[in-house]
Each structure stands twice: as C-alpha cells, then as structure tokens.
Amino acid sequence: TNFTIERVSYTPDAFVLRNFLTESECDEIQTMAKSSIMTQAETITQNDTSSRRNCQVAWLPSGSSTPDPTTPSLVASLVASAANILLSPGVLGHPSAGVEDLQVLKYGVGGEFVLHHDGEPRVLTVIYYVNGVGGTWFPLARTSNDIRDDPCADMNCDMMEERFASSRNAPSGPTVTDPNSGTPQNKSQALDLGKDRKPGSDGLLVKGAGGKDQNLSEGYLNNEHVALIRKGDAIAFYNYDDTSARLNWKSLHCGLPTTEEDGDKWIANHWFRLNDLTLLE
C-alpha cells in the first residue's frame, strides 16, 4: 500500500505510519484473531490481569508459514515492511535480532492498560490500529523539536535515567536500604510519573479520528499533543535511547479506558527485539 510517515514525538522517537494497512488487511487480522482462542490478557507479570482490564488477546505467528509457501502471510509481510523501514541494516542482519508473534488485543468498553514500559530487549514497538480506535497516551513525550518544550524539563533526567535503568533488575517495590527503588513499570512508580498530567495537554495522545458522523472536540484538532489516526494507521516508537543504549523511560505509555462512543478497540502489537544492545551505541 502507499503510506506516509509522520514524526509525532522527538523523545521518544515516535512516528505515525498512515495507511500502513489496508482496510481488508485490518479485517483479516480481526478474523484471524477471532478464529483463534482469545483469552483474558495478562501482562509480562504472570497472572497480572489488574494492569490491563476488560481485554482479550490472541497471538498470531510472525513467521511466513502459509498454505502456499511462495506467498508470505500477512503477518510476515507486516514484519518485513516495518523492519526494513524502521531498523538499521546492522540491526536487521544481527543474529540476536528478532520479532515476537503478533499480539492482537480487543478492549471492551472501559478496557485499559495502565502506564508501563514495554521493557528489554524490545527496542522497537509497532502498534497497528485495526479498527481506528486509538487512546494510546505517552505522558512524558516531547512533541516539539524545541527542547524547551520538554514536559520533563523540571525533572533531573540523568537521575531518572539512572534509576530507571537500575530498577529494571531490582525487586518490585521499595527496599529497606533504598525506599526509592523498585521497577516503575505497571504499578505505583510508573503511575506517579503520569500524575497531574492530562491527555491532550501533556505528552502525546494517539486518538482515533472517528467516522464521518463523529465530531471531534476542538481540543483535539490542530493540537501538537494529539496525533489523530484512522483504521489502518500504526504508530512506531523506540524504547531505547540510541546515544546510551539504555531504556528510554520517556517511552512510558498507557492505553486509556475505551469509551462508550469508541465502542470496542482492536489493536495489534509487534515487538522487535535485540539482545546485543551495543549495536545501539
């Protein structure tokens, strides 16, 4: 398909891929997910269903197996297209590089995923908006090229980066020796970073543009903090800082609660992995 790429954030680096999937490809992903066994979605923490609510998940193989071995599957084609556009030749050709199976999610009304980081070694995340309902929010993203507009300007960013990097391997929650330790992923530490910030006013909100009969609030139009998407669009963002090869804590994001007006939300995720992070330095 003919698609365009639009930068929507400078930190983390994030881009909207417009018309990345055709309408029929979106419908095919939904059909394949419905044909498989959709289960209650959990997070990377086993049996954690409280961070992601009212959500079902299916996993579709990212390999190229099809009845006709000469024709790659839709999912494999998506992998090839996204990787060739968004990853460097050095990363693409490295033996430690790979991609996870496609995660397809159906959020019912009120369904959400609280603030979290996709984690190591996921260097790149691609979210496909399969039915045009958005609601992905990056509260710490800088959408302007002017560093003076950084929403984290009042924070000690070096300290935050150090703490975030070290806490990924720390026990979850504070310890006796360090009350500030703990992994800011899905729970209180991550949620605190988004406290007092508002979608549409702070960071970057990826919002569904709605149908022709659905009017958007004036606050969403011509707003540098809002990226409007439609069915078939995708957002790609990098989870690491390519200058330090450390996790970029500003990649924290959430799936906001789906509204009655939105109805069900269908999205799909690809996570591209790299075990040798020295390639990012």
Secondary structure by P-SEA (a helix, b strand, c coil): cbbbbbbcccccccccccccccaaaaaaaaaaaaacccccccccccccccccccccbbbbbccccccccccccaaaaaaaaaaacccccccccccccccccbbbbbbcccbbbcbbbbcccccbbbbbbccccccccccccccccccccccccccaaaaaaaaaaaaccccccccccccccccccccaaaaaaacccccccccccccccccccccccccccccccbbbbcccbbbbbbcccccccccccccbbbbccccccccbbbbbbbbbbbccccccc
